[in-house]
Amino acid sequence: MEIKHTALAGTLESSDIQFTLSKGTGVEVNLDSQVEKQFGNQIRKVITDLLAAYDIKDVTVRAVDKGALDCTIKARLIAAIQRATDTKNQPNWEVLG
């Protein structure tokens, strides 16, 4: 799947995460998190696994984490992906499995 334009999802509130997705070369994940030392690898894994499930190979991801749980990370990233790929009205339920 191809990123068509830059998209944003999420907030900077406590227990949330904000994603900005834009066109890129390869998968680049820039993570800014207060809990990066403890959970940075897990957050990156959730992000890269979901991008792989959507078959997105060229994207720059900026993630500003404020202590979000995995389920929140997935929900916000799915919203950003659907906005960036213009598939808001075509949910891909298989990626949740």
C-alpha positions as CSV (number, residue, x, y, z in Angstrom):
1,M,0.0,0.0,0.0
2,E,1.3,3.5,-0.8
3,I,1.3,6.6,1.3
4,K,-0.5,9.2,-0.8
5,H,-0.1,12.3,1.5
6,T,0.9,13.3,5.0
7,A,-1.6,12.3,7.7
8,L,-1.9,12.9,11.5
9,A,-3.7,10.9,14.1
10,G,-3.8,11.0,17.9
11,T,-3.2,13.7,20.5
12,L,-0.4,14.8,22.9
13,E,-2.6,14.0,26.0
14,S,-1.4,11.7,28.7
15,S,-1.8,8.0,27.8
16,D,-2.1,8.8,24.1
17,I,0.3,8.8,21.1
18,Q,0.4,11.1,18.1
19,F,1.4,9.8,14.7
20,T,2.5,11.7,11.6
21,L,2.9,9.6,8.5
22,S,4.5,10.9,5.3
23,K,6.1,9.5,2.2
24,G,9.5,8.0,2.6
25,T,12.1,5.6,1.3
26,G,12.0,2.4,3.3
27,V,10.4,2.3,6.7
28,E,11.8,5.0,9.1
29,V,10.4,5.3,12.6
30,N,11.2,8.3,14.7
31,L,10.0,7.7,18.3
32,D,9.8,10.4,21.0
33,S,8.7,8.8,24.2
34,Q,9.1,9.5,27.9
35,V,9.2,5.7,28.4
36,E,11.5,4.8,25.5
37,K,14.1,3.1,27.7
38,Q,11.6,0.7,29.1
39,F,9.1,0.3,26.2
40,G,10.8,1.7,23.1
41,N,11.5,-1.7,21.5
42,Q,7.9,-2.8,22.1
43,I,6.4,0.4,20.7
44,R,8.6,0.1,17.6
45,K,7.6,-3.5,17.1
46,V,3.9,-2.7,17.3
47,I,4.4,0.1,14.7
48,T,6.5,-2.0,12.3
49,D,4.3,-5.1,12.6
50,L,1.2,-3.0,11.7
51,L,2.9,-1.3,8.8
52,A,3.9,-4.8,7.5
53,A,0.3,-6.0,7.9
54,Y,-0.8,-3.1,5.6
55,D,2.1,-3.9,3.3
56,I,3.5,-0.4,3.6
57,K,7.2,-0.3,2.6
58,D,8.0,3.4,2.1
59,V,7.0,5.6,5.0
60,T,8.4,8.0,7.5
61,V,6.7,7.7,10.9
62,R,6.9,10.3,13.6
63,A,5.5,9.0,16.8
64,V,5.2,11.2,20.0
65,D,4.2,8.9,22.8
66,K,2.7,9.9,26.1
67,G,2.5,6.5,27.7
68,A,0.0,4.9,25.3
69,L,-0.9,1.2,25.6
70,D,-0.5,-1.1,22.7
71,C,-4.2,-1.1,21.8
72,T,-4.1,2.8,21.6
73,I,-0.9,2.7,19.5
74,K,-2.6,0.3,17.1
75,A,-5.8,2.4,16.9
76,R,-4.0,5.6,16.3
77,L,-1.7,4.1,13.7
78,I,-4.6,2.5,11.8
79,A,-6.3,5.9,11.7
80,A,-3.2,7.6,10.4
81,I,-2.6,4.8,7.8
82,Q,-6.2,5.0,6.6
83,R,-6.0,8.8,6.3
84,A,-2.6,8.7,4.5
85,T,-3.7,6.0,2.0
86,D,-7.2,7.5,1.5
87,T,-8.8,4.3,2.7
88,K,-10.9,5.8,5.6
89,N,-14.1,4.1,4.4
90,Q,-12.4,0.7,3.7
91,P,-11.3,-0.7,7.0
92,N,-8.9,-3.7,6.8
93,W,-10.1,-5.8,9.8
94,E,-7.6,-8.5,9.1
95,V,-4.8,-6.4,10.5
96,L,-6.3,-6.6,14.0
97,G,-5.9,-10.4,14.1
